[in-house]
């Protein structure tokens, strides 16, 4: 297909069929046994001469192992619907190292990997084998990542950094020790990719922490940081919310699996959504 315009995109590669509200909100929320659908995304920023992939998803094999995770297409396959291939990817940002963000690391042979050092240190430490953490990591992915570090392909960050003139990486912590979010200044406006700093709109909009917490105070501060990074005109895109597909349009031929994250579209066409984002 023809190349998509520069901008930010969400790739909705999988979902989960068995999921309750109680899993996703801290404490013991009302209606904790209610169904609470969850989607799995990776993101892409096309920026002048760069193709930046934000997180790498889990593989079909991991979906089978964990169960109840219908799989649409791999993130590298969905990337092709934007007119790019995995070989075109110049940069991969890993927001954090949970299993649903670290698969397919070997699919992008030319990419530089961007990761916070404290995130790598934590998941390489004995603490990451304790029951509260072990089920969230994927050992083969982490071994692959260690190989990439060894090969000198990983940029280990100590705090906020710039990936390019228009793309910033911001350390927030909270969900994991080195959780980072991405802010992209696109032609369509400011897009803040929250990843799991806010799984759902309901987390940061209602100041309600997610159920998996590394540091509760930092999780609240991350919500503040997301709002600050988006400013008055930008949008925050949560990491797992099926509502992202209601608020943003699919690219042509994308079957709602490839979504164009354009604040301008919201301003023009989605008055309800804009209202929902007012802060
Ligand atoms: Zn996640």
Boltz pocket constraint, residues with backbone or C-beta under 6 A from the ligand:
constraints:
  - pocket:
      binder: B
      contacts: [[A, 98], [A, 100], [A, 101], [A, 196], [A, 239], [A, 240]]
      max_distance: 6.0
